[in-house]
Amino acid sequence: MIRILCVLLIILQPFISFSQRDVRKDSIYPENIKLEKSAFRLKQNKADSIKYYANDTVFKLIPDPLSHLDNVGFRFIVRELDMNNVKKRHQTDSLQDAVQMLLQYVKNDSIRNMVYYLKEYFEKRKTEEALRKVKRQIKLEKILSYQPGILKPEEYETDETWKTHALEELYDYVEHDPVHQWIREISRDSVLIGVKNYQNDSIKFWINNGKQDFKRFWLKKNKRDSIGIWVQNTKNRSVRILVDDDVYQQSVQKSKMRGTSVRLVEKISSDHYKLAKLGKYKRYSKKWKLGATLGISFNQGHVSDSWAGGGESSIATISTIGAFANLAKGNHTWDNTLEIKYGLLKSGDNGFRKNEDRIEFITKYGQKAVKNWYYSALFNLKTQAVKGYDYSNDESRKLKSDFFAPAYIIASVGMDYKPNKKLSVLLSPIAAKYTIVRDTAMIDQTAFGVDIDKKVKKEIGSYVNVSHKLKFWGDLSLENKLTLYSNYTMKPKNIDIDWEMILVMPINQYMSTKFSTHLISDADTGSKVQFKENLEVGVRYRF
């Protein structure tokens, strides 16, 4: 019997050795049981090393989730925080959640890789460049596949059909991936810059386009000359503008345009700027248009006593102030103008005498009726500033006029035709005209059509006011102002005419020449037509 057992052991020995061929000496192996994900099994071998194994088997190594952390001490801290991140009495749920969120970021290496990818995408745009290269290669492969007669390089001698198909699949996946499209969209979140010249030629580009390239553009003016510039995208969302060589600059003659200002540039250092981050803001458009013009002109002539032809030396000056305030809101308009003009003349041995004195204020309100027609109401006041004398008598002078002696007031309602900003035609079937002479003791009011025992003359009639301004080029302009008035109660055929024409010819930004004529025909002041003409050369400044 013993012999039989020995023979069986000899026969079974090779099978027992074969079944234990991978078993090492001095090693401890756990039983084949299921463990929790957070549990680890210890393996001890001759090297006394600690390894991580999978849950269901001891032969598959588990990678360390914190292997991307180079600091070994910090790895230990993270593990301790992860195991001990339980609610304490002095901690709140929000603190526990915050610590868990930060631990998740530290342990998750894929989030870090994605963040680095996003950072590199915004700064260098390598993904977009890679997509362009792959697209060009696909097009090249297709062109070569349709032209078999062209010799192909060695790399095309393999199975290029499958390679082209694989590149197309890769390109389509990345190009149409919603995450990549979202990254591309937010990376272009910047400011769109547009440059336009006088001929409406324009270029547009995003400042944050990931490139530091130049764009060529020509700045052209109305005189057909041009300046070449280069617009460059630089880092930190800034723009650099370079002007061509041999460009000469001069001051601009036109007034500066004003508008809503938006802070787009933030100063980082003395030579470093970038676009400032803008929040939500309310944009307000200017409803009132304000402006004023100040002018003064001189005229001087000298004749010596020995001049055989005779004559007198003279000097003359005229000062003007013109201001306007216009409101446009929806279908409503309100135009206000004020003009003040005063001039002095000295001829020969005579003292200074007044040769120009005028104050005129016009306010007109309109509400849109149809297309270019407005319901309008107008108020017009004309008077003078200082006393005026008659110098026909060499021995003495006679007072003829003064402030509000006379003064003309017209109030009317009607329809105003305004096809554009240059033309206005007011037709008023109902208008009241008042002629006022404040001082009847020193001034003859009958010279202005006022009865001898009254200070005010009232009239009811029709009124027409035409204003037209024609611009030729630059500041060269011709302006006409015409008013017509007819009295219903007294001689309606005798129409009062007041026509003024002004031709402005600029010399430079501050100097100009102005030629004006003024014609008045009023039966109340006499049967003769009144006419005056002025040629002025002087200084003018506009606000």
C-alpha positions as CSV (number, residue, x, y, z in Angstrom):
1,M,0.0,0.0,0.0
2,I,2.9,2.3,0.9
3,R,4.5,1.6,-2.4
4,I,1.3,2.5,-4.2
5,L,1.1,5.9,-2.4
6,C,4.7,6.7,-3.3
7,V,4.1,5.9,-6.9
8,L,1.0,8.3,-6.9
9,L,3.1,11.1,-5.3
10,I,5.8,10.7,-7.9
11,I,3.2,10.8,-10.7
12,L,1.3,13.9,-9.3
13,Q,4.5,15.9,-8.4
14,P,4.9,17.6,-11.9
15,F,1.2,18.6,-11.9
16,I,1.6,20.2,-8.5
17,S,4.7,22.1,-9.5
18,F,3.1,23.3,-12.7
19,S,0.0,24.7,-10.8
20,Q,2.4,26.7,-8.5
21,R,4.9,28.0,-11.1
22,D,4.1,31.7,-10.4
23,V,4.1,31.5,-6.6
24,R,7.1,33.3,-5.1
25,K,8.7,32.4,-1.8
26,D,8.4,34.6,1.2
27,S,5.2,36.3,-0.2
28,I,1.8,36.8,1.2
29,Y,-1.3,36.6,-1.0
30,P,-4.8,37.5,0.1
31,E,-7.8,35.4,-0.6
32,N,-9.7,36.0,-3.8
33,I,-12.4,38.3,-2.4
34,K,-14.2,41.5,-3.4
35,L,-13.0,44.7,-1.8
36,E,-14.4,48.2,-1.6
37,K,-12.9,50.8,-4.0
38,S,-11.2,52.7,-1.2
39,A,-9.6,49.5,0.2
40,F,-6.1,48.3,-0.6
41,R,-4.4,44.9,-0.2
42,L,-0.8,44.6,1.0
43,K,1.7,42.6,-0.8
44,Q,5.0,41.7,0.8
45,N,7.9,40.4,-1.2
46,K,11.7,40.3,-0.9
47,A,12.0,44.0,-1.8
48,D,9.5,45.0,1.0
49,S,7.7,47.3,-1.4
50,I,4.1,48.5,-1.1
51,K,2.0,48.1,-4.3
52,Y,-1.6,49.0,-5.1
53,Y,-3.8,46.3,-6.6
54,A,-7.2,46.2,-8.2
55,N,-10.4,45.3,-6.3
56,D,-11.0,41.8,-7.5
57,T,-7.5,40.5,-8.2
58,V,-4.0,40.9,-6.7
59,F,-2.2,40.6,-10.1
60,K,-3.4,44.0,-11.6
61,L,-1.5,47.1,-10.4
62,I,-3.7,50.2,-9.4
63,P,-2.1,53.5,-10.5
64,D,-1.6,56.1,-7.7
65,P,-4.3,58.8,-8.3
66,L,-1.8,61.4,-6.9
67,S,1.1,60.4,-9.0
68,H,1.0,63.7,-10.9
69,L,1.9,65.5,-7.6
70,D,5.7,65.7,-7.4
71,N,5.8,66.8,-3.8
72,V,5.6,63.7,-1.6
73,G,4.7,65.6,1.5
74,F,1.8,67.2,-0.2
75,R,0.6,63.8,-1.4
76,F,0.4,62.7,2.3
77,I,-1.5,65.9,3.3
78,V,-4.0,65.3,0.5
79,R,-4.6,61.7,1.5
80,E,-5.0,62.7,5.1
81,L,-7.5,65.5,4.3
82,D,-9.5,63.1,2.0
83,M,-9.8,60.5,4.7
84,N,-10.5,62.9,7.5
85,N,-12.8,65.3,5.6
86,V,-15.7,64.7,8.0
87,K,-17.9,67.3,9.6
88,K,-16.5,68.8,12.8
89,R,-18.3,70.8,15.4
90,H,-16.6,74.1,14.5
91,Q,-17.0,73.6,10.8
92,T,-19.9,74.3,8.5
93,D,-21.3,72.3,5.7
94,S,-20.1,75.0,3.3
95,L,-16.5,74.6,4.5
96,Q,-16.7,70.8,4.1
97,D,-18.0,71.2,0.6
98,A,-15.3,73.7,-0.2
99,V,-12.5,71.4,1.0
100,Q,-14.0,68.5,-1.0
101,M,-14.2,70.7,-4.1
102,L,-10.5,71.7,-3.8
103,L,-9.5,68.1,-3.2
104,Q,-11.4,67.0,-6.2
105,Y,-9.4,69.5,-8.3
106,V,-6.1,68.4,-6.9
107,K,-6.8,64.7,-7.4
108,N,-8.3,65.1,-10.9
109,D,-5.3,65.4,-13.3
110,S,-7.6,65.6,-16.3
111,I,-9.0,69.0,-15.2
112,R,-5.5,70.3,-14.9
113,N,-4.7,69.1,-18.4
114,M,-7.8,70.8,-19.8
115,V,-7.0,74.0,-18.0
116,Y,-3.5,74.0,-19.5
117,Y,-5.1,73.2,-22.9
118,L,-7.4,76.2,-22.6
119,K,-4.6,78.5,-21.6
120,E,-2.4,77.5,-24.5
121,Y,-5.4,77.7,-26.9
122,F,-6.1,81.3,-25.9
123,E,-2.5,82.3,-26.1
124,K,-1.1,80.4,-29.1
125,R,-4.1,79.0,-31.0
126,K,-2.2,75.8,-31.9
127,T,-5.4,73.8,-32.3
128,E,-6.7,76.2,-35.0
129,E,-3.4,76.0,-36.8
130,A,-3.4,72.2,-36.6
131,L,-6.9,72.1,-38.0
132,R,-5.8,74.3,-40.9
133,K,-2.8,72.1,-41.6
134,V,-4.9,68.9,-41.6
135,K,-7.5,70.6,-43.9
136,R,-4.8,71.6,-46.3
137,Q,-3.4,68.0,-46.3
138,I,-6.9,66.5,-47.0
139,K,-7.3,68.9,-49.9
140,L,-3.8,67.9,-51.2
141,E,-4.6,64.2,-50.9
142,K,-7.8,64.6,-52.8
143,I,-6.1,66.6,-55.6
144,L,-3.4,64.0,-55.9
145,S,-5.9,61.2,-56.0
146,Y,-7.7,62.8,-58.9
147,Q,-4.5,63.3,-60.9
148,P,-2.8,59.9,-61.2
149,G,-0.2,61.1,-63.7
150,I,1.5,63.2,-61.1
151,L,4.5,61.6,-59.4
152,K,3.8,61.1,-55.7
153,P,6.4,61.2,-52.9
154,E,7.3,58.1,-51.0
155,E,4.8,58.8,-48.2
156,Y,2.0,58.6,-50.7
157,E,2.9,55.2,-52.0
158,T,1.2,53.5,-49.0
159,D,-2.6,53.1,-48.5
160,E,-3.4,56.9,-48.7
161,T,-7.1,56.3,-49.1
162,W,-7.5,55.0,-45.6
163,K,-5.2,57.8,-44.3
164,T,-7.3,60.5,-46.0
165,H,-10.5,59.0,-44.6
166,A,-8.9,58.9,-41.1
167,L,-7.8,62.6,-41.3
168,E,-11.3,63.6,-42.4
169,E,-12.9,61.8,-39.5
170,L,-10.4,63.4,-37.1
171,Y,-11.0,66.9,-38.6
172,D,-14.8,66.6,-38.6
173,Y,-14.8,65.3,-35.0
174,V,-12.7,68.2,-33.6
175,E,-14.3,70.9,-35.9
176,H,-17.9,70.0,-35.0
177,D,-17.3,69.1,-31.4
178,P,-19.6,71.3,-29.2
179,V,-16.9,71.8,-26.6
180,H,-14.3,73.0,-29.2
181,Q,-16.9,75.3,-30.7
182,W,-17.6,76.7,-27.2
183,I,-13.9,77.3,-26.6
184,R,-13.5,79.0,-29.9
185,E,-16.5,81.3,-29.2
186,I,-15.3,82.4,-25.8
187,S,-11.8,82.9,-27.0
188,R,-13.1,85.5,-29.5
189,D,-14.9,87.4,-26.8
190,S,-13.3,90.8,-27.4
191,V,-13.8,94.1,-29.2
192,L,-14.5,94.4,-32.9
193,I,-12.5,97.3,-34.3
194,G,-13.6,99.0,-37.5
195,V,-11.7,101.6,-39.5
196,K,-13.5,103.6,-42.2
197,N,-12.2,106.4,-44.4
198,Y,-13.9,109.2,-46.3
199,Q,-14.9,107.0,-49.2
200,N,-16.5,104.4,-46.9
201,D,-13.8,101.9,-47.4
202,S,-13.4,99.9,-44.2
203,I,-11.7,97.0,-42.5
204,K,-12.9,95.1,-39.4
205,F,-11.0,92.7,-37.2
206,W,-11.2,91.3,-33.7
207,I,-8.5,92.5,-31.3
208,N,-8.2,89.2,-29.6
209,N,-7.7,87.0,-32.6
210,G,-4.5,85.3,-31.4
211,K,-2.3,86.8,-34.1
212,Q,0.1,89.7,-34.2
213,D,-0.4,90.5,-37.8
214,F,-0.6,93.8,-39.7
215,K,-3.5,95.1,-41.8
216,R,-2.9,97.7,-44.5
217,F,-5.4,100.6,-44.8
218,W,-5.6,104.0,-46.6
219,L,-7.0,107.0,-44.8
220,K,-8.5,109.3,-47.6
221,K,-9.9,112.8,-47.3
222,N,-12.3,114.7,-49.5
223,K,-9.4,116.3,-51.4
224,R,-8.4,112.9,-52.7
225,D,-5.2,112.7,-50.9
226,S,-4.5,109.7,-48.6
227,I,-2.3,108.5,-45.8
228,G,-1.2,104.9,-45.6
229,I,-1.4,103.2,-42.1
230,W,-0.7,99.8,-40.7
231,V,-2.9,98.4,-37.9
232,Q,-1.3,95.7,-35.8
233,N,-2.8,93.3,-33.2
234,T,-0.4,93.1,-30.3
235,K,-0.5,91.2,-27.0
236,N,-2.8,92.0,-24.1
237,R,-5.6,93.0,-26.4
238,S,-4.1,96.2,-27.7
239,V,-3.7,97.8,-31.1
240,R,-0.7,99.5,-32.6
241,I,-1.1,102.0,-35.5
242,L,1.9,102.9,-37.7
243,V,1.9,105.7,-40.3
244,D,3.9,105.6,-43.5
245,D,7.1,107.7,-43.8
246,D,7.1,111.1,-45.5
247,V,3.7,112.1,-44.1
248,Y,3.2,115.7,-43.2
249,Q,0.4,116.6,-40.7
250,Q,-1.5,119.9,-40.2
251,S,-4.2,121.0,-37.9
252,V,-7.7,120.0,-38.7
253,Q,-10.0,122.9,-39.6
254,K,-13.2,121.4,-38.7
255,S,-14.5,121.5,-35.1
256,K,-14.2,118.3,-33.0
257,M,-17.0,115.9,-32.9
258,R,-18.4,115.1,-29.5
259,G,-20.2,112.0,-28.3
260,T,-20.6,109.5,-25.6
261,S,-17.1,108.5,-24.3
262,V,-16.4,104.9,-23.4
263,R,-13.2,104.0,-21.4
264,L,-11.5,101.3,-23.6
265,V,-7.9,101.7,-22.6
266,E,-6.5,100.9,-19.2
267,K,-2.9,102.1,-18.4
268,I,-0.8,99.4,-16.9
269,S,2.6,101.1,-17.0
270,S,4.1,104.2,-18.7
271,D,4.3,102.4,-22.1
272,H,1.8,99.6,-21.7
273,Y,-1.9,99.8,-22.3
274,K,-4.7,97.3,-22.7
275,L,-8.5,97.4,-23.3
276,A,-10.3,97.9,-20.0
277,K,-13.1,95.5,-19.0
278,L,-16.4,97.1,-19.7
279,G,-19.5,96.5,-17.6
280,K,-23.1,97.3,-18.5
281,Y,-23.8,100.9,-19.1
282,K,-26.6,103.1,-20.3
283,R,-26.0,105.0,-23.5
284,Y,-27.3,108.5,-23.7
285,S,-27.6,110.3,-27.0
286,K,-27.3,114.1,-27.1
287,K,-30.8,115.6,-27.7
288,W,-29.7,119.2,-27.6
289,K,-27.3,120.6,-30.3
290,L,-25.6,123.7,-29.1
291,G,-23.2,126.1,-30.8
292,A,-21.9,129.6,-31.1
293,T,-19.9,131.8,-33.4
294,L,-17.9,134.8,-32.4
295,G,-16.5,137.2,-35.0
296,I,-14.8,140.5,-35.3
297,S,-13.7,142.3,-38.6
298,F,-11.8,145.4,-39.4
299,N,-11.6,147.8,-42.3
300,Q,-9.0,150.6,-42.4
301,G,-8.0,153.1,-45.1
302,H,-5.5,156.1,-44.8
303,V,-5.4,159.1,-47.1
304,S,-2.7,161.7,-46.5
305,D,-3.3,165.5,-46.6
306,S,-1.1,165.7,-49.7
307,W,-3.1,163.2,-51.7
308,A,-4.0,165.0,-54.9
309,G,-7.2,163.1,-55.4
310,G,-8.6,164.0,-52.0
311,G,-10.5,161.8,-49.7
312,E,-10.7,160.9,-46.0
313,S,-9.1,158.3,-43.8
314,S,-11.5,155.8,-42.2
315,I,-11.6,152.9,-39.9
316,A,-14.5,150.5,-39.3
317,T,-15.2,147.5,-37.1
318,I,-18.1,145.0,-36.8
319,S,-18.6,142.4,-34.0
320,T,-21.0,139.5,-34.3
321,I,-22.3,136.9,-32.0
322,G,-24.4,134.0,-33.3
323,A,-25.7,131.2,-31.1
324,F,-28.2,128.3,-31.6
325,A,-29.8,125.6,-29.4
326,N,-31.8,123.0,-31.3
327,L,-33.7,120.0,-29.8
328,A,-34.9,117.0,-31.7
329,K,-36.8,114.3,-29.9
330,G,-39.0,111.8,-31.7
331,N,-41.5,113.8,-33.8
332,H,-40.8,117.1,-32.0
333,T,-38.3,119.8,-32.9
334,W,-37.5,123.1,-31.2
335,D,-35.0,125.5,-32.9
336,N,-33.7,128.6,-31.2
337,T,-31.3,131.2,-32.7
338,L,-29.9,134.5,-31.4
339,E,-27.9,137.0,-33.5
340,I,-26.2,140.1,-32.2
341,K,-24.3,142.5,-34.5
342,Y,-22.7,145.8,-33.6
343,G,-20.4,148.0,-35.7
344,L,-18.6,151.4,-35.5
345,L,-17.3,153.7,-38.2
346,K,-14.9,156.6,-38.0
347,S,-14.4,158.8,-41.1
348,G,-12.1,161.8,-41.3
349,D,-12.2,164.1,-38.3
350,N,-15.6,162.8,-37.2
351,G,-15.9,160.6,-34.1
352,F,-17.0,157.0,-34.1
353,R,-20.5,156.5,-35.3
354,K,-22.7,153.5,-35.3
355,N,-23.1,151.8,-38.7
356,E,-24.6,148.4,-37.5
357,D,-26.8,147.5,-34.6
358,R,-29.1,144.5,-34.5
359,I,-30.5,142.0,-32.1
360,E,-32.7,139.2,-33.4
361,F,-34.1,136.2,-31.5
362,I,-36.1,133.4,-33.2
363,T,-37.7,130.4,-31.6
364,K,-39.7,127.8,-33.6
365,Y,-41.4,124.7,-32.3
366,G,-42.6,121.9,-34.7
367,Q,-44.5,118.6,-34.4
368,K,-44.3,116.2,-37.4
369,A,-47.5,115.9,-39.4
370,V,-46.7,114.0,-42.5
371,K,-43.3,113.1,-44.1
372,N,-41.5,116.5,-44.4
373,W,-44.3,118.7,-43.0
374,Y,-44.6,119.9,-39.4
375,Y,-47.2,121.8,-37.4
376,S,-45.2,124.9,-36.3
377,A,-45.4,127.9,-34.1
378,L,-42.8,130.8,-34.4
379,F,-41.9,133.8,-32.3
380,N,-39.5,136.4,-33.8
381,L,-38.1,139.5,-32.0
382,K,-36.0,142.2,-33.7
383,T,-34.6,145.3,-32.0
384,Q,-31.3,147.2,-31.4
385,A,-29.0,147.7,-28.5
386,V,-28.0,151.4,-28.3
387,K,-29.1,154.8,-29.6
388,G,-29.1,155.7,-33.2
389,Y,-28.7,159.2,-34.6
390,D,-29.3,161.1,-37.8
391,Y,-26.1,162.9,-38.8
392,S,-27.4,164.7,-41.9
393,N,-27.3,168.0,-40.0
394,D,-23.7,169.1,-39.6
395,E,-24.5,171.3,-36.6
396,S,-26.4,168.8,-34.4
397,R,-27.5,165.2,-34.4
398,K,-31.0,163.9,-34.0
399,L,-32.1,160.8,-32.0
400,K,-33.9,158.4,-34.3
401,S,-33.9,155.0,-32.5
402,D,-33.0,153.3,-29.3
403,F,-33.4,149.9,-27.5
404,F,-37.0,148.7,-28.1
405,A,-37.6,151.8,-30.1
406,P,-38.5,150.3,-32.4
407,A,-39.0,146.6,-31.7
408,Y,-40.7,144.2,-34.1
409,I,-42.5,141.1,-32.8
410,I,-44.1,138.4,-35.0
411,A,-46.0,135.4,-33.6
412,S,-47.4,132.9,-36.1
413,V,-48.7,129.4,-36.5
414,G,-48.8,127.3,-39.6
415,M,-47.1,124.5,-41.5
416,D,-43.3,124.1,-41.9
417,Y,-41.8,122.3,-44.8
418,K,-38.4,120.8,-43.9
419,P,-37.1,118.2,-46.5
420,N,-33.6,118.4,-45.1
421,K,-31.5,120.4,-42.6
422,K,-30.6,123.0,-45.2
423,L,-34.1,124.2,-46.2
424,S,-37.1,125.4,-44.2
425,V,-40.3,127.0,-45.5
426,L,-42.8,128.2,-43.0
427,L,-46.3,129.0,-44.3
428,S,-48.5,130.8,-41.7
429,P,-52.0,131.9,-42.6
430,I,-52.4,133.5,-39.2
431,A,-49.7,135.8,-37.8
432,A,-49.7,138.7,-35.4
433,K,-47.2,141.5,-35.9
434,Y,-46.4,144.1,-33.2
435,T,-44.4,147.3,-33.7
436,I,-43.3,148.9,-30.4
437,V,-41.7,152.3,-29.8
438,R,-40.8,152.5,-26.1
439,D,-39.8,156.2,-26.0
440,T,-42.2,158.4,-27.9
441,A,-41.1,161.6,-26.2
442,M,-37.6,161.6,-27.8
443,I,-38.3,159.4,-30.9
444,D,-40.9,160.0,-33.6
445,Q,-43.0,156.8,-33.7
446,T,-44.7,157.7,-36.9
447,A,-41.5,157.0,-38.8
448,F,-42.1,153.3,-38.0
449,G,-45.9,153.3,-38.8
450,V,-47.1,153.7,-35.2
451,D,-49.9,156.2,-34.7
452,I,-49.0,159.5,-33.1
453,D,-50.9,158.9,-29.9
454,K,-49.8,155.3,-29.4
455,K,-46.7,153.2,-28.6
456,V,-47.8,149.9,-30.2
457,K,-49.1,149.0,-33.6
458,K,-51.0,145.7,-33.9
459,E,-51.4,143.9,-37.2
460,I,-53.0,140.6,-38.3
461,G,-52.0,138.9,-41.5
462,S,-50.2,136.1,-43.2
463,Y,-46.5,135.3,-42.8
464,V,-43.9,133.4,-44.8
465,N,-40.4,132.6,-43.6
466,V,-37.8,130.9,-45.9
467,S,-34.4,129.8,-44.7
468,H,-31.9,128.1,-47.0
469,K,-28.2,127.3,-46.7
470,L,-26.1,126.1,-49.5
471,K,-22.7,124.6,-48.9
472,F,-20.3,124.4,-51.8
473,W,-17.2,122.7,-50.2
474,G,-15.6,123.0,-46.8
475,D,-16.9,126.1,-45.0
476,L,-17.7,128.0,-48.2
477,S,-21.5,128.6,-47.9
478,L,-24.3,130.9,-49.1
479,E,-27.3,131.5,-46.8
480,N,-30.5,133.3,-47.6
481,K,-33.2,134.4,-45.2
482,L,-36.5,135.8,-46.5
483,T,-39.6,136.9,-44.6
484,L,-42.8,138.1,-46.2
485,Y,-45.7,139.6,-44.3
486,S,-49.1,140.8,-45.6
487,N,-51.6,142.8,-43.4
488,Y,-55.2,141.6,-43.8
489,T,-56.8,144.8,-42.5
490,M,-54.8,147.5,-44.3
491,K,-53.5,147.3,-47.8
492,P,-52.9,143.5,-48.0
493,K,-51.2,143.9,-51.4
494,N,-48.4,145.9,-49.8
495,I,-46.2,143.0,-48.7
496,D,-43.4,143.7,-46.2
497,I,-40.1,142.1,-47.5
498,D,-37.0,141.4,-45.4
499,W,-34.3,139.6,-47.4
500,E,-30.8,138.9,-46.1
501,M,-28.0,137.1,-48.1
502,I,-24.7,136.0,-46.5
503,L,-21.8,134.6,-48.4
504,V,-19.0,133.2,-46.1
505,M,-15.6,132.5,-47.7
506,P,-13.1,131.0,-45.3
507,I,-9.4,131.9,-45.5
508,N,-8.1,129.4,-42.9
509,Q,-9.3,127.9,-39.6
510,Y,-9.8,131.2,-37.9
511,M,-10.0,133.9,-40.6
512,S,-12.8,134.3,-43.1
513,T,-14.3,136.8,-45.6
514,K,-18.0,137.6,-45.4
515,F,-20.1,139.4,-47.9
516,S,-23.7,140.3,-46.9
517,T,-26.6,142.2,-48.3
518,H,-29.8,143.3,-46.5
519,L,-32.9,144.5,-48.3
520,I,-36.0,145.8,-46.6
521,S,-39.3,147.0,-48.1
522,D,-41.9,148.2,-45.6
523,A,-44.6,150.7,-46.5
524,D,-44.9,151.7,-42.8
525,T,-41.3,153.1,-42.8
526,G,-41.5,154.9,-46.2
527,S,-42.0,154.1,-49.8
528,K,-38.3,153.7,-50.6
529,V,-36.5,150.4,-50.6
530,Q,-33.9,150.1,-47.9
531,F,-30.6,148.4,-48.9
532,K,-27.3,147.8,-47.1
533,E,-24.2,145.9,-48.1
534,N,-21.1,144.9,-46.1
535,L,-17.8,143.2,-47.0
536,E,-16.0,142.0,-43.9
537,V,-12.6,140.3,-43.4
538,G,-11.8,139.2,-39.9
539,V,-11.4,136.6,-37.2
540,R,-14.1,134.0,-36.5
541,Y,-14.2,131.2,-33.9
542,R,-16.9,128.5,-33.6
543,F,-17.8,126.6,-30.5
